[in-house]
Amino acid sequence: MEIIRKTPGKIYYKSNTSIVIKLLAFLAVILVLLVLGVCIFVIFGLGSTKNLFLHDSQTFYYAVNKDAKTAIFEMYVGKDVTEYTVPNTVSHKGSTYRITEISAQAFTNNQKLVKVTIGDNVERIMGDTDKATGAFAGCTKLQTVNLGNNLRHIDNYAFKNCLQLKILDLPSTLQFVGTGSFMNNLALTQIKLNSSNTRLATNSFQYCTNLTTLELSDTVVLGNDQKEALADLRNLSSFVLNTNPDYQVANNCLLNAAGDTVVLGGVSTTQPTFAGITVIEDWAFGNRYGDTNIYLPATLTTVGAYAFTNNESNVIYTNADTKPAGWQTLLPVRCNAQKVTFYRGYDVDDTVTADAYVFTTNPNDEAHYLLQDDVYYPTFAALFGEADGKHEFEKWGAITADGKCYAQYYNGNVATDFTALNDAITEADGYLNDKNKRLEYTLTFWEDFKSVYGVAKGVAGKSSALDYEVKNATANLQKCLTKIAQPDDTIKVNTTDWRVGLQDLMAVVEVVINNPSDFIDDPDVWANIKSVYNDEAKKCLEDEECSNTKGISAWRVLRGHYEELRVDIANSDAPLNKLIDECATLNADDYTVESWEKLQNALTQARSITQYNMSVTQVRLDLQNAKDNLVENNLASYEQMVELVAWLSLCGDLPAGDYAQNSYDKMLIAWRGAKARFVNGTTDTVKEVDTDLKLLQSCYNTLEIVDKKPNTTAGNAVTSSLVPYFIVALVLFTVAIIIQAVASSLKKSQRSKNRE
């Protein structure tokens, strides 16, 4: 015991027992607070969630709202039923509740149902935006859905991946159809709109490739949000009006009552006829014109915004002398006049943009127009400009970003001022002829520099070079010169880790050694480069103790011998020239667009090789690789690719807990492989798509379904889930009582001792 205070005639001691008593009392208070917290959590947290009840039919769970006398159809758990009707009401504890909502997990991934009828009390069919799924998502055998007459909302993804749903009749009470609500419904052929007030979200019918028919009730007038959603329907081709007085149908198009306005354009096997048409409304044709060129007469006063939204491979022509003021759409992405793309200009990375308005005419001037397939097209010279600086695009003027059409054309005049370009070339010559200067920089940077220099020389020597070509060539070369003048540690070997530059150089030299036929045979040069490569450079890299001085020296010596090599360019039998000739004879129509563009880029690079560019071997290998990787144009159709996308989506949405582990794992492996091939672009031919589709379908059909249970996360807790919390509270409370009892016993004992 410890003396804590002294007074005359008395001594006070601090008892260890009293400390223990206080600690026990404190612990008891903490436990009681914990018990209180658990109780609050149960009462105000889980206790506020709705309880789920299994219906007497044993086919579905439901939740009730006692105040509103309504119920939610939470989850269907019936088995082996192909037709089902969602009831109007449920009876619960002597009361009747109207079923007004179908939850997002109600029928998800059901593999049995063929037909569903939804009760007239249902106002909302829910979806789960976060998981991109919904009430009927993944019901792969569902062919018919009879929607109730009081339905107001179809949420996002509610009917996603219903692969066999055929016809859709949207009731007049419907106010909203969410994003992706009918995505990937591959068998859907017809939809009927019964109300002008039904708002369709963008992508409501995304990838519905077989949806060809739109039916309108007598009173429907289409708005822009509806037309925008319908823009995704690439194969929409017919319209059924009943007795709707606001429209008429002609030439696969939905026209206004007067017949002078295209409200919706349907896809057709023939060219659309616009005789007598003055207006094409916003979103009219959407994505419905694929590879077909479109001819718009000058009599069209208005072309609405996004009237043609998917024109990657078609050209829109008109015979107007100036751009009509009412044309507000983004028109063609490329002009195929004489198979020549109209380049607006080069970006820094040499990519091009190709937006253009083009018009056809029938002049007698054969020098400027060529007849092809009964149509006169402007020649290259007429489009891009001649010596006198005149060209056809001058008639359009500049279409700037503040207009409805954003294309801004570069000046197509022939360049007259080469001063800045020639000055940059002269400065570059100084570096290229200075061997010591060249040896300060990494090979990667130097090869890039020489490529830009080669392009600049080509433009400078071109008598018909256009203004934008000169400006871009000058800007690119000046950027390289700026880097040389102010080098950083990534391009200058003397100021960085010499190992980076040496490894870079050795990789190129190794390729050179393995391809000697690309170079003029000089035994001394070959002996020197091989000797330095093996005896100096390799040893420096392998020696962790190698000094910077020795490493940089090895790099400079190897680089010097590398630049002594001479490329065999003049010889027509040189490997690079032979390969260029082979590639030049290939036909673009035989290959896919993407693989053909890669070949053309490699071919352009190969043709630009100069004596300063010693990367001829790598360029040849790149060209050979591009040639070897040309993909023959037996590509899968858009519809086949969409089917693969739909199955990838369907299988990716399947939750593991709904299926036996072995069958799910097998499906997951197949899905991951198919998805990786699709993302990497290696699945694009008919055979490849068919192989992956069959694999996914086989794994899907062999899935072993286990009994589903309702989702018991917050907001969906069942009564039994509260039991563990009450047990925890009871245990804590019991421990607190025991501790308090021990503390009281010690306190009484202490008082007895004090009396003694």
Secondary structure, 3 states (H helix, E strand, C coil): CEEEEEECCEEEEECHHHHHHHHHHHHHHHHHHHHHHHHHHHHHCHHHCCCCEECCCCCEEEEEECCCCEEEEEEECCCCCCEEEECCEEEECCEEEEEEEECCCCCCCCCCCCEEEECCCCCEECEECCCCEECCCCCCCCCEEECCCCCCEECCCCCCCCCCCCEEEECCCCCEECCCCCCCCCCCCEEEECCCCCEECCCCCCCCCCCCEEEECCCCCCCHHHHHHHCCCCCCCEEECCCCCCEEEECCEEEECCCCEEEEECCCCCCCCCCCCCEECCCCCECCCCCCCEEECCCCCEECCCCECCCCCCCEEECCCCCCCEECCCCCCCCCHHHCCCCCEECCCCCEECCCCEECCCCCCCCCEEEECCEEEECHHHHHCCCCCCCHHHHCCCCCCCCCCCCCCCCCCECCCCHHHHHHHHHHHHHHCCHHHHCCECHHHHHHHHHHHHHHHHHHCCCCCEHHHHHHHHHHHHHHHHHHHCCCCCCEHHHCCHHHHHHHHHHHHHHHHHCHHHECCCHHHHHHHHHHHHHHHHHHHHCCCCCHHHHHHHHHHHHHHHHHCCECCCCCCCHHHHHHHHHHCCCHHHECHHHHHHHHHHHHHHHCCCCCCCCHHHHHHHHHHHHHCCCECCECCHHHHHHHHHHHHHHHCCCHHHECHHHHHHHHHHHHHHHHHHHCCCCCEHHHHHHHHHHHHHHHHCCCECCCCCCCCCCCCCHHHHHHHHHHHHHHHHHHHHHHHHHHHHHHHHHHHHHC
